[in-house]
Structures are given as C-alpha cells and as structure tokens.
Amino acid sequence: RGRHALSWARAPAAALNFNCMLILLPVCRNLLSFLRGSIQFCSRTAARQLDRNLTFHKLVAYMIAFHTAVHIIAHLFNFEFFWDAQLTNDTSSLPYVLSQIGNNDNASFLNPIRNNHTSPTLITFTTIAGLTGVAITLALILIITSSMEVIRRSYFEVFWYTHHLFVIFFMGLVFHGYGRIVRGQTVSSLRTNQPERCFNHSDTWGEDGSDCAVPEFAGNPPGTWKWVLAPMILYVCERLVRFYRSHQKVVITKVVMHPSKTLELQMKRKGFRMEVGQYVFIQCPSVSRLEWHPFTLTSAPEEDYFSAHIRIVGDWTEALYQACGGDRTEPQEAWKLPKVAIDGPFGTASEDVFRYEVVMLVGAGIGVTPFASILKSVWYKHIQKNQEVYTKKIYFYWLCPETQAFEWFADLLQSLEGQMNDKGMSDFLSYNIYLTRWKETEAAHFRVHHEAENDPITGLKQKTLYGKPNWDNEFTNISTKHPGTKVGVFLCGPPQLGKALEKQCLSHSEADTQFIFNKENF
Amino acid sequence: MGKIEWAMWANEQALASGLILLTGGIVGVAGQFRGWQFAAYGVAAGVFVCLLEYPRGKRSKGTSVARTGQYCFTVCVKAFGPLTRNYYVRAFLHAAICVPGGFMLATVLGCVCLGIASLIYLAAAIRGEHWEPILPRTETQRKPVPPSIKNPPSNPPPRPPPEMRRKRVDDLEGAAYDNPIPVTANEY
C-alpha cells in the first residue's frame, strides 16, 4: 500500500512547476502591451487573445490549487507508508531494510523518516521541504480566499496586500527541493545493486557471496528554479517599469463636472502617446497609495491632452471628486489639484477599429467611453486633416438605461452631427441610441413630443429609440448594405450582450460578409 | 483600510478551512493512517464548520451576495441567536475546534487555516462587526407598485373647476383647448 504515492506526488509537482512558470506572465501588463503591439503586425487574432490575460491568470491559479491538493494528499499517503516501513521491524520486508540504509552515515538513506521516534508531522516541521511546503500552501490558501470576487470587488486592499504573499510562495517554492528529500539510487550504486535482480534478496545485501551490495541513495537536486526564474525576473522588470512610470509627472490641466456624476479629468504628461480606445491606470496618492484604477481614455490621440471620464460610484471615485474640488462651485487654483500618477496607456481591442472598412460599435451605458475616443479621432482625421481613412462607415449603438447619462456624450454627438452635416458627410456615421428603461412620466413626455424635429432627450436629429435593439434585423441590414466586406463588431458592455452579439456575428457571417467580434474588457 | 468588513474575508477563509479539514480527515480515515481518530474528528469538525460558515452574513454597507441555496442554512444559523451573531464567540469556537487537528499531519493544514480564520474573526469582532442574516425581502418591504400600471384609470382626467367648465359664450376663443392627442372618429 502506498507504493505509488511518491509518483502521485511527483506528477503534480511537475505540473506545478509548469503552472507556476505561467502564472506570473499574464499579469505583466506592460510586457503584454508591448507584445500585443508587436504581434499585431503578424496576426490580429493572436493579439486579441492577450486581452484575456486575467482569465488565463485565474485558470492557471485554479490549476495550481488543484495540483497542490493532489500533491499534498499523495505525500500524506507517501509519508504514512514511509512511517510504516520504519516501524515494521521486520527484516524480511524490503521497505524495512531500505529504511535502515544510511543509519550510520546519515547520507545514503532513502527513507526520510530516519527512525521510529519521529513521525510525519515532525518531519514536516523540521525539514526544509516540509516547512516550505506548509508555508507556501498557507500563502496559497490565503491568496485564494482573499481573491474571491466578493472580497476583490468590495475590499480591494485586502485582496491586493494578501496577493503579495505570492512573493513568499515563489521563494518557498524555489527552496522546496533544497533539502533533497526525494532520494534516488546513485549511479555508482546502480552498478553494484541492480534493482531488478536484487529487490528479492534484501536480507542478503552486502553479505559475502551476494552479488548485491547495499544500495546507496542521494537526494535529487532541486529543479523548480529552472522553471520559475525567468518569469520572476520578468515580473520584477514589470514592477520596475510600473514604478518608473508612476513617478513621471502628470499634470491635471482641467477638471470638468458633467451631469449624472461624471468627472472629466484632462491631463498632460511629458512624452505621453496614446492610440484610440486605450486605457490607463490612475492613482491618486492623496486618496489611496495602493489603489490603481483603470479608466478608458476618452480623448483622441490628436488632442494635446489626454482625458478620462470617471463615474463617481464608489469610495475612491468619490474621494477623487472631493480632492479635485468637485463639490465647490468656484474655479480652483491649478496648484490645489491633487497629484496623480498614470500607468499606461494599455492597448485594447478598440485600436483595431480603423482596420475595418465597416464598423459596428456597441456601447452599453458607461461602456460607451472608448468609443468617445474613436469618434473624436474620426472627427479629427476626416474633418480637420482630411486624411484618407480606411474606415468608410460606422454604425454606432448606444444602449442606456437612463436618460441622465446622456449629457456629455450627447454633446459630443451633437457637435459631430453638426460638423458632418457641414461637410456633407452625414452618411459616414449612423448612430442609434436605445433607451432601455424609462419611467411612466418620461414616457408620457415622449408621446407628446413624438412629432418634434429634434429628439426630446438628446436634442439630436436622429431619434432615440426605446427598448432593446433587434440585433437580427440590424445585422441583416448591414450585411445586405455591405456585401463582401469584413465588418468589425466592437462591444463595451455586459457579458450577456457580448454573448448575444457573438452569436449574431457567427450566424450572419455567411457568404462574403464576415462579422468579427471584438470585446473590450477590463 | 477604513471600510473593510473583516468578517467577509474571515468567512471565506473559515469555509475554505472547513473544506480542507474535511478533506484531510477523509484522507486520514480512508487511508487508515496512524492517529485516524483525529482524522475522524477532522471530518466531523470540517462538516460543522462548513455548515456554520456557508451562509454569508449581510454586509453593513453595500449589497450582499448570498451563496446559492444558503437560505435554509441561514435559518438554522440564525436560530442560535447571539451565539452565531457574535464574532467573538465564532473566533474562540474556531480556535478551539482547530486544536485537535494539529495532532495529525493530514489535518494540520486545516487546523492552521482555521486558526487564521479565527484570528480574522477576532479582528472583526474587535471592530464591532456582527453577523446579520440575509433574508429575502418580504412583500411589505417593497415599494408598492403604482396602481396606474395595473388597472386602467378609474376616474376621468382632472378638469378645471365648474365655473371654468361652463361654456363661455362671450369668449369662444378662450374656451377652446388643444387636444394633445389627435382625435379620430371611432372606427369600430
């Protein structure tokens, strides 16, 4: 019993080596951003996979947890077997004989349980392998429990601080094998005692006339470092890059309070370059030294500042709003504005928008922000600089649950609408705004003003529609209007909508028209 | 770190510890390890801790996400009143439960994890947190649905007072009003 326990322990250990190598890589976001930029020239599909880095990180983490469990259980059986072998006191039993080897020199032994006064528990806490094993398993368990979604979303500091136990995890992992507790027969011993011939004659090993000498064992050298050293170095580099970037000076040039609790920050940083639809992490030390929160950039690359529209929903955003003087009505002195730090910009699928001839942009609620950047960039490119842009037609869908969230974006659409009419390009952008929820009183208002020329909510000439779009119709219309083209579909919104759109893309991608689905995610 | 409810994390940690203690206990009993009695204890203790910790408590601030099917557990745990409401009790309970697990290798991991959960619960208790059950909202607590949505209006639309309703033959212009909805003849 328990003969195979060691193998059952070593197999997941090998898998753990591999998984621990992988786990650090998806969180090196600067490295990934750089990779994404380079791969894009070869294959857009490959580059898009890099957007799912956090999902991959979680999957590898689940694997690590699983393999750790198997590894520990196998070792439990393994050590119980070793203990039994030491305690049988039966010289005709092979395990007992093997356990007595090395009692004199304490070097050529096989069984880590050296005598019958010790126990697996004692061995666990007095060997390097045991101690590191317990320490890193504890670290792993604490990391996992503090990463549960409930904790992560509500108590960010607990998650972030506890997650740094991964440092202990990796250090312990590297040293886990240093005690060389896993033993194998030495090469020289294999010549004097061949296991296939000698295992039956354990009672005569080493005696005169026997052709089996007493076998000697030595520990196997630790191998985990070969797997994890490179990713650890890459991760250290990543943190150094983040640290360097966080110390570059960022100046807030303008703060705009928009209706419906949206704060716009316009900022400048020396040498900052962005593409459309990218995002940055913003830190405000006066609010929290630890928290870096991602926000999509709403400015176009052509502008001389970069901006983010921040919705005030939680503690950090509320504190940022206070720090920027949002609750005061008189203008603030520039020097009173808080210091901020920026990490990024990081790329997302929105960068690909201009590579498609026809584009469908779908934004739900605040998910419309990356598209603000795209539309502004379109405006600058076509209208001000008259550049030849590959994209010929944009279909824009904005799904919003309430009327109030419209304002800052409606202003943008209004100015775009006006400009396009002036240049006779009103065909370029076709936008549809869907109000998915409304109150009784509002509904009455809409009914009465149904005939008005401009939409009563947005003031735009294209009317607001009510309810949810009929995607089937929309996709069919677009594929009939643009046969034989690749249509890029970009979504920033909830996963259910993503699934629905993905299904539509697949079912409508027949004949020549291909719908390619890109999801923006954080 | 001002707004952390430690009890939320303690709960996750304790539930995980219960599962680990249970698993270690099962391994110890199934493998008939030396000291399997401690493993059997581990199974019982693990099950108990899991049952106690499965129902998530209500957050004092923010929306609480209940675990699937936790309602019956909530009712059971709530029945113990102050014993389960108070986190000092839970902290000491977990500390006491975890001790026998330390006597056998298979259960020692569950023991240490539960000990850590106990410490986090202690921190929660010191900060004055307590366990509140997440109960489904009863009918009376919901805002009443406006009757206008369900039934057609039972009263005619409001009209100006009678003296204004009288036809003012001397001012026919002022007596007229614009009907906002176009009036068409009945076509039934």
Contacts between the chains, C-beta under 8 A, distances in Angstrom:
chain1	res1	chain2	res2	distance
A	2	B	31	7.9
A	69	B	23	7.4
A	72	B	109	7.1
A	73	B	23	7.6
A	73	B	27	5.4
A	76	B	24	7.7
A	76	B	27	5.5
A	76	B	28	7.6
A	76	B	31	7.1
A	76	B	33	7.4
A	76	B	105	6.3
A	76	B	106	5.1
A	77	B	27	7.6
A	77	B	31	5.6
A	79	B	105	6.7
A	80	B	31	6.1
A	80	B	33	4.9
A	80	B	34	7.2
A	83	B	34	6.9
A	119	B	34	8.0
A	119	B	105	7.7
A	120	B	105	4.5
A	121	B	103	7.8
A	121	B	104	7.0
A	121	B	105	4.6
A	121	B	108	6.4
A	124	B	105	6.0
A	124	B	108	7.4
A	134	B	108	7.8
A	134	B	109	7.2
A	134	B	112	7.4
A	137	B	109	6.2
A	138	B	109	7.8
A	138	B	112	6.2
A	138	B	113	7.1
A	138	B	116	7.5
A	141	B	13	7.7
A	141	B	16	6.1
A	141	B	20	7.3
A	141	B	113	5.6
A	142	B	13	7.3
A	142	B	116	7.1
A	144	B	16	7.1
A	145	B	9	6.7
A	145	B	12	4.3
A	145	B	13	4.6
A	145	B	16	5.1
A	146	B	9	5.9
A	146	B	12	7.4
A	148	B	12	5.1
A	150	B	8	6.1
A	150	B	12	7.2
A	150	B	56	7.7
A	150	B	65	5.9
A	151	B	8	6.2
A	151	B	9	5.4
A	151	B	12	6.4
A	154	B	5	7.9
A	154	B	8	7.1
A	154	B	59	7.5
A	154	B	62	6.1
A	155	B	3	7.6
A	155	B	4	4.5
A	155	B	5	7.1
A	155	B	8	6.8
A	155	B	9	7.0
A	157	B	1	5.2
A	157	B	4	6.7
A	158	B	1	8.0
A	158	B	4	5.9
A	158	B	9	5.6
A	315	B	3	6.4
A	440	B	146	7.1
A	440	B	148	6.9
A	440	B	149	7.2
A	447	B	181	7.9
A	448	B	180	5.5
